[in-house]
Amino acid sequence: MFGYDAAVVVFTLGAFAVWAYALSWALKQPKYRWYHTWVLVLVTLFWFIGESLAIRLGKYEYLKFPANLRVNLPFGGTPQNPRWVEEKLVSLIPPREGSPKFDPSCKADSYAIPLPVVAIEAALLFGFFRLAASFLKVNKSRWRTSTATGGLCALLLVNSFAALDPVVSTTRWCELGVPNPTVTYLPFGLWNWFTTQTHQGYWFGVPTVNYAAWFVAAAVFGFLARWDGQRDDLLIRKYKIWIGYAAATIVILAIYVPAALGVTIVVDLVLVHGQEYLFGQRPVFAPKMWQLGVVALLLGLALIACWSGRRQSRIKIGVVAVAPKALALSYCLWLLLRFIHGGIFVVWSVSVAVAVIVLGWPFIARRVFGYRGAEQELELQPRSGVDAV
């Protein structure tokens, strides 16, 4: 493996390290250790399946990861030999957005997903989910707490990849007969985006649909997991035998993955054709302004949801919630120091500032705003391992 690019090696070692730390943290919990371990595995499987489906929609490819660290979907096909999964997914793409006008070489060589990518994504979402469980009280209304949890997970995940994606990815223009408007930013190319007129790389070469997908996947998982986990009679709970976890995993993934995929497709249609639905054939906004505006609106709604959640009076933030985010930002800084780009460095700085504010909120609330929390309130006791720290 060490014959590969240094960026790939460091990314791989770091991703496996933070995932392994999350697993170690789960196994060391004095209460509900197998429950926490199961949630980590559930997040990992959810993200692997999500990546495996997304790459088959033809918008990106993984270039530099070694084959022995990549895994294909067990019942999926390949770019050379598609099966029913690929055929079904391609049928979801609107006819005017697909080939034949695209460059036929703009196709992934493999649908196998690098395990380091899944590891860092799962560790990030697991950490943010634990952070939400620490920040947000169980409310009498499950919907309010669950919405705030989904919003916080989505905000922090988009914040992480707003910096990481432009640093590590490259872009390839795939629409024949149309001049390439994409600017080349950084050369690392751990993964490569296929861009077209409908999905241009408006965010430093990264299509905005990517951030909409990040947002939706994290929000759906955070919302459903917290909503389910606040009761002891649903799927996310502590089972006495392992077969209970295995059965629940199958059922949960059968719910979560279609839900995330369905919402992502709707958001994608809004990004590309939203102005047609609202204004007819005369768009009011430039495509770039519209698409970035839709993503900004999603983030604004998530922020409102987070603020409406009932916050804990005593907040304890563990390393498991901090380590993946710190690793991702440190990795970006290391690459940016190798190839300086002013605009992306500003984005990285904002991402760091957001991380510091969120992770340091207990200290900031006490020292800056004098907030002590509702010390006298009778706190509702969590009924599930999701809310048990």
C-alpha positions in Angstrom: 0.0 0.0 0.0 2.9 2.4 0.7 3.7 2.6 -3.0 0.7 4.9 -3.3 0.4 8.6 -3.1 1.1 10.0 0.3 -2.3 11.7 0.4 -4.0 8.3 0.0 -1.8 6.7 2.6 -2.4 9.3 5.2 -6.1 9.5 4.5 -6.4 5.7 4.8 -4.5 5.4 8.1 -6.3 8.3 9.6 -9.8 7.1 8.5 -9.2 3.6 9.9 -7.7 5.1 13.1 -10.8 7.2 14.0 -13.2 4.4 13.1 -11.2 2.0 15.3 -11.3 4.5 18.1 -15.0 4.8 17.8 -15.3 1.0 18.0 -13.0 0.9 21.0 -15.1 3.7 22.7 -18.3 1.7 22.1 -16.8 -1.6 23.5 -15.5 0.2 26.6 -18.8 1.7 27.6 -19.9 0.5 31.1 -23.5 0.4 29.9 -24.9 -0.8 26.6 -21.6 -1.5 25.0 -23.0 -3.9 22.4 -25.7 -1.4 21.7 -23.2 1.4 20.9 -21.2 -1.0 18.8 -24.2 -2.0 16.8 -25.1 1.7 16.1 -21.5 2.2 14.8 -21.9 -0.8 12.5 -25.3 0.4 11.4 -24.0 3.8 10.5 -21.1 2.1 8.6 -23.4 -0.2 6.6 -25.8 2.7 5.9 -23.0 4.8 4.5 -21.5 1.9 2.5 -24.8 1.2 0.8 -25.4 4.9 0.2 -22.0 5.3 -1.5 -22.5 2.1 -3.5 -25.9 3.4 -4.9 -24.7 7.0 -5.4 -21.6 6.0 -7.5 -23.9 4.1 -9.8 -25.8 7.3 -10.7 -22.6 8.3 -12.7 -21.6 11.5 -11.0 -18.1 10.6 -9.7 -15.5 7.9 -9.4 -12.7 6.9 -7.0 -9.3 7.0 -8.7 -6.4 6.4 -6.4 -7.4 3.9 -3.7 -5.8 0.4 -4.0 -8.1 -2.4 -5.2 -7.6 -4.5 -2.0 -9.2 -1.7 0.0 -12.3 -1.4 -2.2 -15.5 -3.4 -1.8 -18.3 -3.8 -4.4 -22.0 -4.1 -3.4 -22.5 -7.9 -3.1 -25.6 -8.0 -5.3 -24.5 -5.2 -7.6 -22.9 -5.3 -11.1 -20.0 -3.5 -12.6 -19.7 -0.7 -15.2 -18.9 -3.3 -17.8 -21.7 -5.8 -16.7 -24.6 -3.9 -15.1 -27.3 -5.8 -13.2 -30.8 -4.9 -12.1 -29.5 -2.5 -9.4 -27.7 -0.3 -12.0 -30.7 -0.5 -14.4 -33.1 0.6 -11.7 -31.0 3.5 -10.6 -30.3 4.7 -14.1 -34.1 4.7 -14.7 -34.4 7.3 -11.9 -32.3 9.8 -13.9 -34.4 12.2 -16.0 -33.9 11.5 -19.7 -32.5 14.9 -20.5 -29.8 14.5 -17.9 -28.3 11.3 -19.2 -26.3 10.1 -22.2 -25.9 10.1 -25.2 -24.7 13.7 -25.2 -22.2 13.0 -22.5 -18.6 11.9 -23.1 -18.8 8.1 -22.9 -15.4 8.0 -21.2 -17.0 9.8 -18.2 -17.8 6.6 -16.4 -16.3 5.0 -13.3 -13.9 2.2 -14.0 -15.3 0.4 -10.9 -18.3 0.7 -8.6 -16.2 -0.7 -5.6 -16.2 1.7 -2.7 -12.9 2.4 -0.8 -13.2 1.3 2.8 -11.3 4.3 4.1 -13.9 6.6 2.6 -16.7 4.7 4.4 -14.7 4.6 7.6 -14.2 8.4 7.8 -17.8 9.1 6.8 -19.2 6.6 9.4 -16.9 7.9 12.1 -17.9 11.5 11.4 -21.7 10.7 11.5 -21.4 8.5 14.5 -19.5 11.2 16.4 -22.0 13.9 15.4 -24.8 11.6 16.5 -23.2 11.1 19.9 -22.7 14.9 20.1 -26.4 15.4 19.4 -27.3 12.9 22.1 -25.0 14.9 24.5 -26.3 18.3 23.5 -30.1 17.7 23.2 -32.5 16.6 25.9 -35.1 14.0 25.3 -38.2 16.1 24.9 -41.8 15.2 25.5 -42.3 15.5 21.8 -40.0 13.0 20.0 -40.3 15.0 16.8 -38.7 18.1 18.1 -35.6 16.3 19.6 -35.4 14.1 16.5 -35.6 17.0 14.1 -32.9 18.9 16.0 -30.7 15.8 16.0 -31.0 15.3 12.2 -30.4 19.0 11.7 -27.2 19.0 13.8 -25.8 15.9 12.1 -26.5 17.4 8.7 -25.0 20.8 9.5 -21.8 19.3 10.8 -21.4 16.8 8.0 -21.9 19.4 5.3 -19.5 21.7 7.2 -16.9 19.0 7.2 -17.1 18.2 3.5 -17.4 21.9 2.5 -13.6 21.9 3.1 -12.6 18.3 2.6 -14.2 17.7 -0.8 -12.6 20.7 -2.7 -9.2 19.8 -1.2 -9.1 16.1 -2.1 -11.2 15.9 -5.3 -10.7 16.8 -8.9 -13.3 17.6 -11.7 -13.8 16.4 -15.3 -16.1 18.1 -17.8 -18.2 15.5 -19.6 -20.6 17.4 -21.8 -19.6 17.2 -25.5 -19.8 20.3 -27.6 -20.0 22.6 -24.7 -16.9 24.6 -23.5 -15.6 23.6 -20.1 -16.4 26.3 -17.5 -14.7 24.4 -14.6 -11.5 25.7 -13.1 -8.8 23.3 -11.9 -8.2 23.8 -8.2 -6.0 21.2 -6.3 -4.3 18.2 -7.9 -4.8 15.4 -5.3 -7.7 13.6 -6.9 -8.6 11.0 -4.3 -12.0 11.0 -6.2 -13.1 12.7 -9.4 -16.4 14.5 -10.2 -18.1 14.2 -13.6 -19.6 17.6 -14.3 -22.1 18.7 -16.9 -24.3 21.8 -17.5 -26.9 20.6 -15.1 -24.4 19.5 -12.5 -21.6 22.0 -12.7 -18.9 22.2 -10.0 -20.1 25.4 -8.5 -18.4 24.8 -5.1 -14.7 24.8 -6.0 -15.3 22.1 -8.6 -17.7 20.1 -6.5 -21.4 19.8 -7.7 -23.9 21.2 -5.3 -25.9 18.0 -5.5 -23.1 16.4 -3.5 -23.8 18.7 -0.5 -27.5 18.2 -0.8 -26.9 14.4 -0.7 -24.7 14.7 2.3 -27.3 16.9 4.0 -30.2 14.5 3.3 -28.3 11.3 4.3 -27.1 12.7 7.6 -30.5 14.3 8.4 -32.5 11.2 7.6 -30.2 8.9 9.7 -30.0 11.3 12.6 -33.8 12.0 12.6 -34.9 8.4 12.2 -32.4 7.0 14.7 -33.2 9.5 17.4 -36.9 9.3 16.8 -36.8 5.5 17.0 -34.3 5.4 19.9 -36.4 7.4 22.3 -38.8 4.5 22.8 -38.1 1.0 24.0 -40.7 -0.7 21.9 -39.3 0.1 18.4 -36.3 -1.0 16.4 -33.4 0.9 17.9 -33.1 -0.6 21.4 -31.0 -3.0 23.5 -31.6 -6.6 22.5 -30.8 -9.5 24.8 -29.5 -11.8 22.0 -27.4 -11.0 18.9 -30.1 -12.2 16.5 -32.2 -9.3 17.6 -29.5 -6.8 16.4 -29.1 -8.7 13.1 -32.8 -8.7 12.3 -33.2 -5.0 13.4 -30.2 -4.1 11.1 -31.9 -5.5 8.0 -35.3 -3.8 8.8 -33.7 -0.5 9.6 -31.5 -0.4 6.5 -34.6 -1.4 4.4 -36.3 1.8 5.8 -33.4 4.2 6.0 -31.7 3.7 2.6 -34.9 4.1 0.5 -35.9 7.1 2.6 -32.6 8.8 2.0 -32.5 7.9 -1.7 -36.0 9.1 -2.2 -35.4 12.5 -0.5 -32.1 12.9 -2.3 -33.8 12.4 -5.7 -36.4 15.0 -4.8 -33.8 17.5 -3.7 -31.8 16.8 -6.9 -34.8 17.7 -9.0 -35.3 20.9 -7.0 -31.7 21.9 -7.6 -31.8 21.3 -11.3 -35.4 22.0 -12.3 -36.8 23.9 -9.3 -37.0 27.2 -11.2 -39.0 25.5 -14.0 -41.5 24.3 -11.4 -41.8 27.7 -9.9 -41.3 30.2 -12.7 -41.8 28.2 -15.9 -39.3 28.4 -18.7 -38.0 31.8 -17.6 -35.6 31.3 -14.7 -35.3 34.2 -12.3 -31.9 33.3 -10.8 -28.7 32.1 -12.4 -28.2 28.3 -12.0 -25.3 28.8 -9.7 -27.1 31.2 -7.4 -30.2 29.0 -7.4 -28.4 25.8 -6.5 -26.2 27.3 -3.8 -29.3 29.1 -2.5 -31.2 25.8 -2.2 -28.3 24.3 -0.2 -28.1 27.4 2.0 -31.8 27.2 2.6 -31.4 23.6 3.8 -28.7 24.6 6.1 -30.8 27.5 7.4 -33.7 25.1 8.1 -31.3 22.7 9.9 -30.0 25.6 12.1 -33.6 26.6 13.1 -34.3 22.9 13.9 -31.1 22.7 16.1 -32.0 25.9 17.9 -35.5 24.7 18.6 -34.2 21.6 20.4 -34.2 21.4 24.2 -30.6 21.6 25.2 -29.0 19.8 28.1 -27.9 21.7 31.1 -24.8 19.6 31.6 -23.0 18.8 28.4 -20.1 16.4 28.2 -18.4 16.2 24.8 -16.3 13.0 24.3 -13.2 12.4 22.2 -15.3 10.1 20.0 -17.3 13.1 18.8 -14.3 15.4 18.3 -11.6 13.1 16.8 -13.1 12.5 13.3 -13.8 16.2 12.8 -10.3 17.2 14.0 -8.7 14.6 11.8 -10.6 15.7 8.7 -9.7 19.4 9.2 -6.1 18.6 10.1 -5.8 16.5 6.9 -7.2 19.4 4.8 -4.7 21.8 6.4 -1.8 19.4 5.6 -2.8 19.3 1.9 -3.4 23.0 1.7 0.0 23.7 3.1 1.4 21.6 0.2 -0.7 23.5 -2.5 -2.0 26.8 -1.2 -5.4 28.0 -2.5 -6.7 31.1 -1.0 -10.4 30.5 -1.5 -10.4 27.0 -0.2 -8.3 28.1 2.7 -11.0 30.6 3.7 -13.6 27.8 3.5 -11.3 25.6 5.7 -11.0 28.5 8.2 -14.8 28.9 8.4 -15.2 25.2 8.9 -12.7 25.3 11.8 -14.5 28.3 13.3 -17.9 26.4 13.1 -16.3 23.3 14.7 -14.8 25.4 17.5 -18.1 27.1 18.3 -20.1 23.9 18.3 -17.6 21.8 20.2 -16.7 24.6 22.6 -20.3 25.7 23.1 -20.5 24.6 26.8 -17.5 26.8 27.6 -18.6 29.7 25.3 -22.1 29.7 26.8 -20.8 29.9 30.3 -17.9 32.3 29.8 -19.3 34.6 27.2 -23.0 34.6 27.7 -23.2 33.6 31.3 -25.5 30.7 30.5 -25.7 28.1 33.2 -28.4 25.9 31.8 -31.7 24.9 33.4 -30.1 23.5 36.5 -33.4 23.4 38.4 -35.4 21.6 35.7 -36.5 18.1 36.1 -34.8 16.4 33.3 -36.5 13.6 31.5 -34.5 10.4 31.8 -33.5 8.7 28.5 -35.2 5.4 27.8 -32.8 4.1 25.3 -29.1 3.7 24.6 -29.2 6.4 22.0 -29.7 9.0 24.7 -27.6 7.2 27.4 -24.1 8.6 27.4 
